[in-house]
Every structure is written in structure tokens, then in C-alpha cells.
Amino acid sequence: MSRSINYGASPLLASKTPVWRSKFIVAGLAVAFAGLGARAAYVQVFGNDFFQRQGEVRYARTLELPANRGRVLDRNGLILASSVVAQSIWAIPEDVDKGDPKIRDLAKLLGMPLAEVRKRLANEDKTFVWIKRQVDDPIAKEIAALGIKGIYQRREYKRQYPEGEAAAHVVGFTNVEDRGQEGVELAFNQQLSGRAGSRRVIKDRLGRVVEDVRDVVPPVDGPDLQLSIDSKIQFFAYQKLREAVQTHKARAGSVVVLDTQTGEVLALANYPSFNPNRRVNLTGEQLRNRVLTDSFEPGSTMKPFIAALAMEKGLVKPSTPIQTAPGRMQIGGATIRDSRDNGVLTVSEVIQKSSNVGTVKMAMQMSPRDMWESYAQAGFGQKPQLPFPGAVTGRLRPYKTWRPIEQATMSYGYGVSASLFQLAQAYTIFARDGELIPVTLVKTDEPTAGIRVFSQKSAGAVRSMLALSTQPGGTSTRAQTMGYSVGGKTGTARKQEGKGYADKKYRSFFVGLAPVEAPRIVVAVMIDEPRNGHYYGGVVAAPVFSETVQQSLRILGVQPDMDVKPQIVAELVEESF
């Protein structure tokens, strides 16, 4: 017997539901769908660029295509610095099997402790870690042959310096990122670097390129830079400088060679030096470009400027006699001394014998302002106009603060300081008939115009005095050079320590030009703290000048202008300082 069920009798169905409840539910669903629609519109339309970028960050990469750094060449086109391909080793730590026995072989090939390699591979949270940068190509091939999973290679460029220690302070070096750190590499970094290119790609989780997503922007290689340096002159000057420093057990030394026609720097060397190809455990002593960064009291090398100024003012002539007896004089409470009593000397002989008394007597006839202006015009107290990092200004105090004793000592090189480069450039005044010439590290074939400091007559007279200084009776006979006439001035100055001067610590230097009648080069040499019994500039620095001049003029093709054999006498003429 079938029984019908009355569903309407259910108390649940019989209860009345408020109308607002159903409307609320429908409204809630409508709001939810509107929110979803708004979010979809924001993601797909208004915020599309942002979400596209976020997506690309997770799979797209912009690879930098490094530009090949420009070469650095000497004036004859010989390579001083160039870039070669070098592979850098990197890894995805989580993909490397830490127990793989080939890891030991990898460490051995890289010349790294096994513990260091394992340490770099230990962080599995990283998807990229460098193992070693810029590995030589044969080593890179052996590493690739190991076939270690998770170890990869990236192509980079490594800088090489064929001239090594000889040109290290000129050329400098780059870091592992191929950015200049010292020397020309730093001074001309932007020019040499060129412009990197780019490649936009999609990569998988293993760092492998799946596809390119836009056109490749090719790199623009840096242009070559041709310096004024002559690598042959540079090497020879460095070699002779090193021999002198070692022979005299000196602390350090520097030499610079300038072309008086063009203002080009033909050589700039320092010792101790360093090998830019193997920069391990370098010290400040090795890295310092002393030619430009070290300043010192130039001593007797300043005396020719006083003689030139005195002649320019009409106070003396080369033949004017000056009484220097008894070899000393008083200024205030201080005593100015010569190394010996020379009696009456002409102005030319004052320079030849390096008399402090004779120089001071000329200087005290002039005003401090005249001396200051003359020194400033010669470049002292001013930073050399050379695009080199660390070049010093030196020290030339305002003339209004000079006391009489300070004016006196400044006339023979105490109380004023300069770098060896400033001193060399200042002597171009005597080589160029009274004109100070601008200098350059970049090759130029055009003669350069100078700035008039002294008249041609005064500069020529001083040049004759400098030549007399290298003849018998002068302080620098060891500067004589086979086949070429030379002129120059010695300097020997005590080193400052604190507020005074150190005992038995000297700087010895020589600055000169050659050939005398038509100077082609100026050479300046400085030896710091010679400690082998001799410290006079005429004994320590002048021989380096002589050998550098001879080799440089031959390389430049300058014809000899005198008898081959120099007339060097055995007598040692002491300098006053």
C-alpha cells in the first residue's frame, strides 16, 4: 500500500524566511564578482606593465656583453697593455654533488685550497657563486673536461702588460671587473672602456639560455690609446735607475725624460716597482708613482732660476764677480755656508761650483715678490697639467710671509718643495730659450708653444752655466755623455723629519738637458736615501742621467755633437747644501 508524503508539512518549509536575507546573499555574490572583475581589469589592463615585469624577473635576464677594452700603445705602436679572453668559473651550488671526487681536481687546477672551494659551494640557497675569475685558457679547458655538474664558465677579458715592471707606474692596471685602478688605465678609463652591449634572453632554472626575446645590442670596443712613452727609452731608464738604487743601497729612485720639442713624456720610471701581471702582496712603496706623488726640497737645482732672474732684472751678468769668501755669511741669527771657501766667483762659477753664498747674495738683491713670481711661472706650487692620479702641487708659500732667512734658503732650494716631474718641466725653460712648455702623455708630432718666463738671452746664458757645471771644476762631471754635450745641475738635500732635518738621510738628484746648443731632451733623476757611502747628486744621480741621455738620444736619432770620449776628471767636487 503506497503512502503519499506531504512535503509541505515539513516545519522547515513551513517557516517563513526574511526577504532581506536572500537579497543580502545575492548582493554579496554580486560584490564578489565585481571585485574579481576589477582585479582582473587591474591585472590585465591598468597594472599590466608591473605584472609583466615581475614575471620577466623570474625567467628573463639581460646579459651584459662586455666591450673589449682598448689597447695602450707606446709612441711606436708597441703594446703596453692589451686584453685577452679569459674564462671565469662559476657554479650553482645546489646542483653540485659535494661528494664528487672531481672537486679535488677542480681545486688543484684553480690553485685554491680544497676547503675554500667547498666553502663557496656550501651555500645552496644561492643560484650563482663565483669560484675564480679570469682563469687562463688552458686551465679552463681542463676544468671543462672534468664535466662536473653545476660548474660553468663565463667568458671575460683579462688585461696583460708586456713591459712588466718597467712601465708599471705609467700604464697602471685594472681590477677584475676591467676598470682602471692606477696609472693610464685609471686616468683614461672612460675612453679605454668602450660601451658594453646587451642581450635579453629567457633562461631555465639551470641558467641555460632558452631563447632571445629581443635584438642583441652589440658592444662598442674601446679605442686604442697611443702614449708619448717610448718603450725602449722607458726600459733603459728603468734598468739604469734600478742598478743605481741597488748599488747605492738606496730606499727608492725615480727618473723622467721629456721631449723639449713636443712636451711629450718619453719615459717615467720608479723603483721599487711591481709586476702588473702578478699583483700579489703589493705595498705602498711599490705602487707609489714617486715622479708625481712625492715632493721634496729641490736643493741646488733651484740656483739656475735665481741666476736667470738676476740677469733678467739687470742685476748681474754671467761675468759679474761675487765675493763668497770666507765661505759663509750671516743673515739674522743664521749662517749660510759653502762646502769650501771659493773666494771671488763669477755668476757662471757660482752655478758651476754650486755656491750657496753666491746664490744668496744674488737673491737678496731682489724682492721676495720677484722670486715668488719667477718660481710660480716656472710651475712650482702648481699642480702639473697631466691627467694622472695623485700628482702633487708642491709647496710655495706666499711671498708676504717670507722672512729674510727664508728668502735666502729658498734661493738654494730649502723652504720650497716640488715633485721630480715639476722640476723636469721647469728645466724646459732653459732648453726652450726661456719658455716653459706644456707636457703630455699622449703622442703628438707637432711642436708645442710655450709660455715665456725668461728672455732668450738669459735662458741661453744659464744653459751655458749648466754645461760648465759638467766640465772639470764643476759638481757634475759624471753627467758627461759619450758623443753628446750636456748641461745640468746637481742637488743634494737633507730629508725633513718632523720639524727638522734627519741626520745622514739625503735625497740626491740631477736635472739636465742635451745636447747643449740645441736641447732635445730634459732628464731628471732622483735617488732617495743612498746609504752606501756616497750621497752627492753628482756621484749618485748624475751617472744615471749620463747613461739615460746617451741611449735616449741614440734612439731618437739625434746626431752626436762632440768628441766621443767625455773628459771626466777623478776629482770629487763637493756640493753646498
Wavefront OBJ file of the C-alpha trace (Angstrom):
o trace
v 0.000 0.000 0.000
v 1.571 3.254 -1.096
v 1.565 6.241 1.126
v 1.916 9.774 -0.216
v 4.269 12.165 1.537
v 3.232 15.707 2.150
v 6.435 17.695 1.849
v 4.638 20.906 2.604
v 4.033 19.602 6.086
v 7.797 19.996 6.941
v 8.196 22.614 9.666
v 11.365 23.897 7.988
v 9.496 24.608 4.787
v 6.629 25.980 6.595
v 8.784 28.639 8.356
v 8.933 31.993 6.748
v 12.416 33.321 5.565
v 13.026 37.093 5.701
v 13.226 38.681 2.258
v 16.342 40.733 3.134
v 18.413 37.595 3.662
v 18.142 36.422 0.078
v 18.771 39.889 -1.171
v 21.876 40.128 1.005
v 23.274 36.887 -0.402
v 22.668 37.953 -3.979
v 24.242 41.354 -3.283
v 27.278 39.695 -1.667
v 27.792 37.466 -4.698
v 27.435 40.498 -6.968
v 30.072 42.422 -4.987
v 32.430 39.429 -5.047
v 32.112 39.069 -8.809
v 32.591 42.851 -9.213
v 35.772 42.638 -7.092
v 37.073 39.783 -9.196
v 36.253 41.738 -12.328
v 38.010 44.834 -11.010
v 41.057 42.798 -10.020
v 41.126 41.127 -13.423
v 40.876 44.525 -15.097
v 43.714 45.880 -12.912
v 45.946 42.893 -13.628
v 45.150 42.684 -17.316
v 44.878 46.387 -18.166
v 45.891 49.026 -15.636
v 48.717 47.180 -13.843
v 49.748 45.019 -16.744
v 53.256 46.519 -17.068
v 54.065 45.852 -13.418
v 52.987 42.214 -13.532
v 54.753 41.687 -16.827
v 57.978 42.946 -15.250
v 57.508 40.731 -12.202
v 57.012 37.747 -14.440
v 60.049 38.530 -16.521
v 62.208 38.859 -13.401
v 61.591 35.186 -12.793
v 62.569 33.905 -16.209
v 64.100 36.724 -18.292
v 67.613 38.087 -17.940
v 69.553 40.916 -19.535
v 73.066 39.653 -20.226
v 75.791 42.249 -20.491
v 78.051 41.795 -23.481
v 81.364 43.243 -22.336
v 83.264 45.537 -24.672
v 86.877 44.759 -25.417
v 88.998 47.359 -23.607
v 91.197 49.444 -25.888
v 94.894 48.711 -26.077
v 97.538 51.028 -24.673
v 100.395 51.543 -27.132
v 103.724 53.313 -26.964
v 104.672 56.013 -29.464
v 105.942 53.394 -31.942
v 102.845 51.195 -31.759
v 104.299 48.592 -29.385
v 101.737 47.159 -26.963
v 101.922 48.299 -23.338
v 98.531 46.860 -22.330
v 96.016 44.642 -24.092
v 93.051 42.393 -23.281
v 92.896 38.646 -23.837
v 89.965 36.265 -23.424
v 89.838 34.560 -20.029
v 87.183 32.212 -18.677
v 85.725 32.740 -15.217
v 84.476 29.726 -13.246
v 81.076 29.867 -11.502
v 78.605 27.399 -10.013
v 75.018 26.695 -8.976
v 75.742 25.249 -5.506
v 72.525 23.222 -5.186
v 73.325 21.359 -8.412
v 76.880 20.386 -7.414
v 77.465 16.972 -5.884
v 79.613 17.880 -2.860
v 80.960 14.342 -2.648
v 82.187 14.297 -6.247
v 85.934 13.394 -6.159
v 86.471 15.710 -9.118
v 86.027 18.706 -6.775
v 89.539 17.985 -5.509
v 90.851 18.098 -9.095
v 88.998 21.387 -9.652
v 90.663 22.970 -6.611
v 94.063 21.764 -7.765
v 93.616 23.220 -11.250
v 92.494 26.560 -9.812
v 95.384 26.678 -7.351
v 92.913 27.058 -4.481
v 92.667 25.207 -1.148
v 90.048 22.465 -1.307
v 88.421 23.886 1.825
v 87.928 27.244 0.100
v 86.236 25.651 -2.918
v 83.951 23.610 -0.677
v 83.086 26.721 1.335
v 81.960 28.552 -1.792
v 79.804 25.608 -2.820
v 78.274 25.153 0.643
v 75.539 27.799 0.356
v 72.765 26.018 -1.515
v 70.421 28.989 -1.153
v 72.349 30.741 -3.896
v 71.824 30.068 -7.577
v 75.084 31.732 -8.589
v 78.527 31.906 -6.971
v 81.947 32.756 -8.366
v 84.635 30.133 -7.869
v 87.502 32.004 -9.555
v 87.661 34.886 -12.010
v 89.774 35.108 -15.158
v 91.377 31.687 -15.446
v 93.959 31.074 -18.171
v 92.531 29.332 -21.234
v 94.443 26.009 -20.899
v 93.246 25.660 -17.298
v 89.675 26.491 -18.327
v 89.745 23.706 -20.932
v 90.932 21.174 -18.353
v 88.155 22.236 -15.987
v 85.573 21.861 -18.735
v 86.931 18.361 -19.431
v 86.193 17.351 -15.823
v 82.474 17.652 -16.595
v 81.418 18.497 -13.047
v 77.654 19.026 -12.846
v 76.753 22.561 -11.706
v 80.140 24.075 -12.624
v 80.032 26.541 -15.521
v 82.250 29.063 -17.290
v 81.713 32.648 -18.405
v 83.822 34.461 -20.978
v 85.565 37.630 -19.751
v 88.628 39.691 -20.635
v 91.906 39.775 -18.760
v 94.478 42.562 -19.055
v 98.108 41.785 -19.937
v 101.138 44.085 -19.628
v 104.098 43.004 -21.800
v 106.541 45.586 -20.373
v 106.015 44.405 -16.807
v 107.812 46.335 -14.060
v 109.493 48.834 -16.390
v 106.265 50.610 -17.372
v 104.087 49.670 -14.383
v 103.754 53.183 -12.943
v 102.885 54.659 -16.327
v 100.356 52.109 -17.524
v 98.947 51.089 -14.142
v 96.441 48.215 -14.050
v 92.745 47.287 -13.969
v 90.770 45.283 -11.433
v 88.943 42.026 -12.070
v 85.967 43.996 -13.402
v 88.274 45.535 -16.040
v 88.105 49.028 -14.532
v 91.255 51.138 -14.264
v 92.815 51.353 -10.806
v 96.181 53.058 -11.354
v 98.176 54.965 -13.960
v 96.928 55.482 -17.509
v 94.373 52.698 -17.025
v 92.695 54.894 -14.402
v 93.345 58.307 -15.977
v 91.856 57.248 -19.339
v 89.450 54.602 -18.016
v 86.311 56.015 -19.641
v 87.980 56.340 -23.024
v 89.501 52.847 -22.978
v 86.394 51.069 -21.638
v 84.183 51.496 -24.690
v 80.460 50.729 -24.269
v 79.030 47.373 -23.195
v 76.296 45.714 -25.260
v 73.293 43.702 -24.052
v 71.291 40.571 -24.846
v 67.771 39.964 -23.472
v 67.108 36.237 -23.021
v 64.880 33.681 -21.293
v 66.723 31.249 -19.032
v 65.686 27.969 -17.407
v 66.402 27.184 -13.747
v 69.866 25.881 -14.636
v 70.865 29.198 -16.116
v 70.746 27.934 -19.687
v 69.560 30.316 -22.393
v 66.287 29.131 -23.899
v 65.670 31.933 -26.386
v 66.364 35.574 -27.201
v 63.459 37.923 -26.605
v 64.790 40.968 -28.445
v 67.576 42.038 -30.766
v 71.113 41.932 -29.450
v 72.756 45.331 -28.811
v 76.388 44.772 -29.838
v 79.186 46.174 -27.633
v 81.378 49.044 -28.832
v 85.030 48.258 -28.180
v 87.204 50.917 -26.590
v 89.614 52.731 -28.924
v 93.367 52.243 -28.656
v 95.348 54.861 -26.766
v 98.798 55.783 -28.072
v 101.064 57.267 -25.438
v 104.081 59.504 -25.847
v 106.169 56.916 -23.988
v 108.972 55.243 -25.925
v 109.137 51.695 -24.529
v 112.846 51.365 -25.362
v 113.775 54.578 -23.548
v 111.413 53.594 -20.723
v 113.031 50.189 -20.273
v 116.591 51.518 -20.403
v 115.856 54.348 -17.951
v 114.207 51.907 -15.550
v 117.094 49.469 -15.833
v 119.739 52.114 -15.040
v 117.649 53.521 -12.219
v 117.263 50.091 -10.647
v 121.008 49.475 -10.870
v 121.747 52.808 -9.171
v 119.266 52.197 -6.340
v 120.701 48.749 -5.710
v 124.334 49.897 -5.996
v 123.894 52.738 -3.521
v 121.576 50.705 -1.266
v 119.008 53.449 -1.598
v 115.410 53.393 -0.474
v 113.976 54.286 -3.887
v 114.549 56.244 -7.087
v 112.791 57.963 -9.977
v 113.602 59.185 -13.467
v 111.671 61.178 -16.075
v 112.570 62.032 -19.690
v 110.830 64.887 -21.562
v 110.962 65.791 -25.251
v 111.695 69.535 -25.374
v 110.211 69.966 -28.860
v 106.761 68.487 -28.267
v 106.473 68.341 -24.479
v 105.968 64.566 -24.664
v 106.868 62.351 -21.718
v 109.250 59.805 -23.245
v 109.903 57.876 -20.023
v 108.653 57.903 -16.454
v 110.021 55.216 -14.155
v 110.230 54.409 -10.450
v 111.980 51.796 -8.376
v 110.873 49.789 -6.456
v 108.206 48.781 -8.921
v 105.757 45.890 -9.348
v 104.640 43.435 -11.988
v 101.097 44.426 -13.057
v 100.567 40.889 -14.398
v 101.006 39.360 -10.905
v 99.673 41.751 -8.275
v 100.177 39.781 -5.086
v 101.062 41.327 -1.713
v 101.674 44.779 -3.184
v 102.808 47.550 -0.847
v 102.509 51.323 -0.981
v 106.247 51.540 -1.574
v 105.825 49.624 -4.827
v 102.669 51.344 -6.028
v 103.722 54.952 -5.445
v 104.417 56.880 -8.626
v 107.175 58.906 -6.948
v 107.847 61.052 -10.006
v 104.462 62.713 -9.455
v 103.344 61.913 -5.917
v 106.470 62.657 -3.857
v 107.519 66.223 -3.178
v 110.869 67.275 -1.740
v 113.073 70.310 -1.252
v 114.949 70.540 -4.578
v 118.146 71.980 -3.138
v 120.766 73.344 -5.504
v 118.710 72.615 -8.620
v 116.922 75.926 -7.888
v 120.072 78.036 -8.189
v 119.899 78.429 -12.009
v 116.486 80.113 -11.634
v 117.992 82.721 -9.301
v 120.836 83.386 -11.738
v 118.372 83.740 -14.632
v 116.137 86.108 -12.647
v 119.095 88.235 -11.524
v 120.216 88.602 -15.161
v 116.647 89.292 -16.253
v 116.465 92.159 -13.720
v 119.784 93.559 -14.970
v 121.461 92.988 -11.603
v 124.281 90.772 -12.897
v 125.883 89.340 -15.997
v 127.493 85.909 -16.369
v 130.899 87.518 -15.777
v 129.878 89.623 -12.766
v 132.202 88.833 -9.811
v 130.694 87.877 -6.444
v 132.750 87.647 -3.271
v 131.936 84.369 -1.493
v 134.848 84.407 0.990
v 135.196 83.199 3.679
v 132.639 80.611 2.515
v 129.885 81.687 4.880
v 127.618 84.639 5.641
v 125.216 85.707 8.370
v 121.531 86.505 7.872
v 119.794 87.313 11.096
v 120.956 84.695 13.560
v 121.579 82.019 10.901
v 124.735 81.143 8.985
v 124.755 80.333 5.261
v 127.718 78.092 4.351
v 129.515 76.752 1.294
v 131.329 73.434 1.339
v 134.604 75.390 0.941
v 135.948 78.934 0.624
v 135.805 79.674 -3.100
v 136.813 83.336 -2.870
v 135.655 85.546 -5.734
v 133.425 83.739 -8.248
v 131.706 84.955 -11.370
v 127.971 84.299 -11.672
v 128.778 81.416 -14.042
v 131.182 79.948 -11.492
v 128.604 80.316 -8.720
v 126.401 77.865 -10.668
v 129.339 75.694 -11.704
v 130.576 75.243 -8.135
v 127.082 75.390 -6.586
v 127.876 78.193 -4.146
v 125.162 78.896 -1.587
v 126.760 82.201 -0.572
v 126.983 83.472 -4.150
v 123.381 82.467 -4.860
v 122.072 84.126 -1.695
v 123.917 87.366 -2.485
v 122.129 87.490 -5.857
v 118.763 86.614 -4.322
v 118.919 89.245 -1.588
v 119.209 91.973 -4.226
v 115.665 91.075 -5.361
v 112.310 91.386 -3.668
v 110.507 88.300 -2.336
v 107.715 89.033 -4.785
v 110.109 88.840 -7.767
v 111.387 85.455 -6.618
v 107.905 84.153 -5.892
v 106.568 85.184 -9.299
v 109.540 83.628 -11.056
v 109.118 80.319 -9.209
v 105.362 80.312 -9.821
v 105.814 80.972 -13.537
v 108.205 78.021 -13.655
v 105.418 75.798 -12.331
v 106.406 75.456 -8.689
v 103.494 75.398 -6.269
v 101.110 74.416 -9.081
v 99.715 71.012 -9.952
v 101.133 69.629 -13.223
v 98.607 69.710 -16.053
v 98.797 65.970 -16.527
v 95.766 63.630 -16.323
v 97.474 61.432 -13.755
v 96.027 60.389 -10.384
v 97.888 61.610 -7.314
v 100.039 64.342 -8.860
v 101.082 66.756 -6.093
v 101.127 70.547 -6.124
v 104.247 71.021 -4.046
v 104.719 73.953 -1.686
v 105.459 77.581 -2.443
v 104.366 79.845 0.384
v 103.050 83.381 -0.306
v 105.926 85.863 -0.537
v 104.355 88.189 2.019
v 105.156 85.682 4.761
v 108.854 85.288 3.849
v 111.441 86.363 6.394
v 114.930 87.318 5.128
v 116.416 83.968 6.129
v 113.567 82.173 4.313
v 114.158 84.172 1.161
v 117.828 83.236 1.414
v 117.253 79.489 1.863
v 114.595 79.394 -0.862
v 117.196 80.666 -3.316
v 119.095 77.380 -2.965
v 116.094 75.094 -2.669
v 115.130 74.904 1.004
v 111.693 76.037 2.181
v 110.112 75.211 -1.186
v 109.064 71.742 -2.330
v 108.366 70.184 -5.714
v 107.979 66.816 -7.392
v 110.611 65.453 -9.746
v 108.173 65.964 -12.604
v 107.720 69.647 -11.753
v 111.487 70.039 -11.633
v 111.946 68.393 -15.037
v 109.237 70.538 -16.617
v 110.740 73.697 -15.091
v 114.075 72.946 -16.778
v 112.392 73.038 -20.175
v 112.642 76.822 -19.681
v 116.402 76.596 -20.220
v 116.044 74.050 -23.017
v 113.493 76.176 -24.929
v 115.177 79.590 -24.677
v 113.105 80.842 -21.765
v 109.752 79.178 -22.455
v 108.001 76.750 -20.107
v 106.366 74.111 -22.307
v 103.200 72.123 -21.520
v 103.654 68.373 -21.210
v 101.595 65.451 -22.453
v 101.382 61.677 -22.007
v 99.661 61.223 -25.370
v 101.655 61.052 -28.580
v 101.821 64.221 -30.637
v 104.037 65.041 -33.594
v 103.543 68.794 -33.515
v 105.982 71.172 -31.756
v 104.281 72.843 -28.827
v 104.240 76.537 -27.938
v 105.480 77.533 -24.514
v 104.890 80.340 -22.006
v 107.642 82.941 -21.798
v 109.325 83.044 -18.355
v 112.817 84.404 -19.125
v 114.291 86.102 -22.177
v 116.159 84.032 -24.733
v 119.405 85.757 -23.713
v 119.055 84.940 -20.015
v 117.987 81.338 -20.667
v 120.886 80.825 -23.088
v 123.354 82.197 -20.545
v 122.079 79.797 -17.876
v 122.306 76.903 -20.330
v 125.997 77.696 -20.767
v 126.382 77.717 -16.974
v 124.724 74.296 -16.777
v 127.173 72.993 -19.363
v 130.048 74.455 -17.317
v 128.772 72.528 -14.291
v 129.515 69.230 -16.077
v 133.064 70.256 -17.035
v 136.204 69.871 -14.896
v 135.826 72.022 -11.799
v 132.037 71.584 -11.747
v 129.950 69.468 -9.402
v 128.611 67.084 -12.034
v 131.431 65.816 -14.242
v 129.938 62.314 -14.049
v 126.976 63.610 -16.067
v 129.141 63.865 -19.201
v 127.903 61.664 -22.005
v 129.732 59.951 -24.846
v 129.179 61.843 -28.077
v 126.820 64.480 -26.698
v 127.247 67.782 -24.896
v 125.191 68.035 -21.742
v 124.321 70.608 -19.133
v 122.633 70.262 -15.799
v 122.616 70.860 -12.099
v 123.156 68.581 -9.148
v 121.136 68.684 -5.972
v 121.689 67.117 -2.576
v 119.135 67.881 0.117
v 118.722 66.665 3.648
v 115.430 64.899 4.274
v 112.902 66.504 6.538
v 111.723 64.603 9.590
v 109.143 66.332 11.739
v 110.130 69.972 12.236
v 113.792 69.431 11.456
v 116.167 67.518 9.208
v 117.310 63.927 9.603
v 120.944 63.080 10.187
v 122.581 61.164 7.348
v 119.408 60.964 5.268
v 119.577 62.669 1.879
v 117.902 62.894 -1.472
v 120.311 63.089 -4.390
v 119.162 64.394 -7.748
v 120.321 65.689 -11.070
v 118.361 67.617 -13.704
v 119.831 68.420 -17.090
v 119.417 68.743 -20.840
v 121.162 67.626 -24.019
v 122.606 68.484 -26.479
v 123.517 71.881 -25.040
v 123.275 74.030 -28.182
v 120.001 72.548 -29.397
v 118.437 70.614 -26.479
v 116.200 67.722 -27.475
v 115.526 66.166 -24.068
v 115.395 67.053 -20.395
v 116.196 64.245 -17.938
v 115.631 64.388 -14.175
v 116.885 61.729 -11.741
v 116.237 61.371 -8.012
v 117.729 58.780 -5.639
v 116.125 58.602 -2.194
v 118.349 57.846 0.809
v 121.545 56.450 -0.732
v 123.313 54.511 2.054
v 126.494 53.122 0.559
v 128.961 55.875 1.463
v 128.089 58.458 -1.226
v 125.124 60.810 -1.290
v 126.110 63.772 -3.502
v 123.890 64.174 -6.558
v 126.960 64.442 -8.781
v 128.071 60.969 -7.738
v 124.776 59.125 -7.205
v 122.280 60.609 -9.699
v 124.478 62.116 -12.449
v 125.677 58.724 -13.861
v 122.043 57.641 -14.351
v 121.433 60.893 -16.219
v 124.503 60.295 -18.413
v 123.536 56.773 -19.462
v 119.873 57.667 -19.980
v 120.759 60.677 -22.144
v 123.122 58.684 -24.325
v 120.652 55.880 -25.002
v 117.655 58.219 -25.436
v 119.354 60.484 -27.990
v 120.517 57.491 -30.000
v 117.004 56.051 -30.078
v 115.633 59.451 -31.137
v 118.198 59.629 -33.951
v 119.971 62.754 -32.667
v 123.423 63.094 -34.195
v 126.410 63.325 -31.785
v 127.726 66.877 -31.437
v 131.105 66.351 -29.752
v 134.055 64.004 -29.374
v 133.064 60.522 -28.408
v 135.122 60.367 -25.215
v 133.947 62.606 -22.347
v 136.526 64.466 -20.283
v 135.626 63.213 -16.841
v 138.087 64.016 -14.081
v 138.554 61.952 -10.942
v 138.202 64.938 -8.609
v 135.084 64.928 -6.454
v 133.747 68.460 -6.110
v 131.504 68.680 -3.063
v 128.210 70.479 -3.301
v 126.915 73.062 -0.911
v 123.528 72.272 0.562
l 1 2 3 4 5 6 7 8 9 10 11 12 13 14 15 16 17 18 19 20 21 22 23 24 25 26 27 28 29 30 31 32 33 34 35 36 37 38 39 40 41 42 43 44 45 46 47 48 49 50 51 52 53 54 55 56 57 58 59 60 61 62 63 64 65 66 67 68 69 70 71 72 73 74 75 76 77 78 79 80 81 82 83 84 85 86 87 88 89 90 91 92 93 94 95 96 97 98 99 100 101 102 103 104 105 106 107 108 109 110 111 112 113 114 115 116 117 118 119 120 121 122 123 124 125 126 127 128 129 130 131 132 133 134 135 136 137 138 139 140 141 142 143 144 145 146 147 148 149 150 151 152 153 154 155 156 157 158 159 160 161 162 163 164 165 166 167 168 169 170 171 172 173 174 175 176 177 178 179 180 181 182 183 184 185 186 187 188 189 190 191 192 193 194 195 196 197 198 199 200 201 202 203 204 205 206 207 208 209 210 211 212 213 214 215 216 217 218 219 220 221 222 223 224 225 226 227 228 229 230 231 232 233 234 235 236 237 238 239 240 241 242 243 244 245 246 247 248 249 250 251 252 253 254 255 256 257 258 259 260 261 262 263 264 265 266 267 268 269 270 271 272 273 274 275 276 277 278 279 280 281 282 283 284 285 286 287 288 289 290 291 292 293 294 295 296 297 298 299 300 301 302 303 304 305 306 307 308 309 310 311 312 313 314 315 316 317 318 319 320 321 322 323 324 325 326 327 328 329 330 331 332 333 334 335 336 337 338 339 340 341 342 343 344 345 346 347 348 349 350 351 352 353 354 355 356 357 358 359 360 361 362 363 364 365 366 367 368 369 370 371 372 373 374 375 376 377 378 379 380 381 382 383 384 385 386 387 388 389 390 391 392 393 394 395 396 397 398 399 400 401 402 403 404 405 406 407 408 409 410 411 412 413 414 415 416 417 418 419 420 421 422 423 424 425 426 427 428 429 430 431 432 433 434 435 436 437 438 439 440 441 442 443 444 445 446 447 448 449 450 451 452 453 454 455 456 457 458 459 460 461 462 463 464 465 466 467 468 469 470 471 472 473 474 475 476 477 478 479 480 481 482 483 484 485 486 487 488 489 490 491 492 493 494 495 496 497 498 499 500 501 502 503 504 505 506 507 508 509 510 511 512 513 514 515 516 517 518 519 520 521 522 523 524 525 526 527 528 529 530 531 532 533 534 535 536 537 538 539 540 541 542 543 544 545 546 547 548 549 550 551 552 553 554 555 556 557 558 559 560 561 562 563 564 565 566 567 568 569 570 571 572 573 574 575 576 577
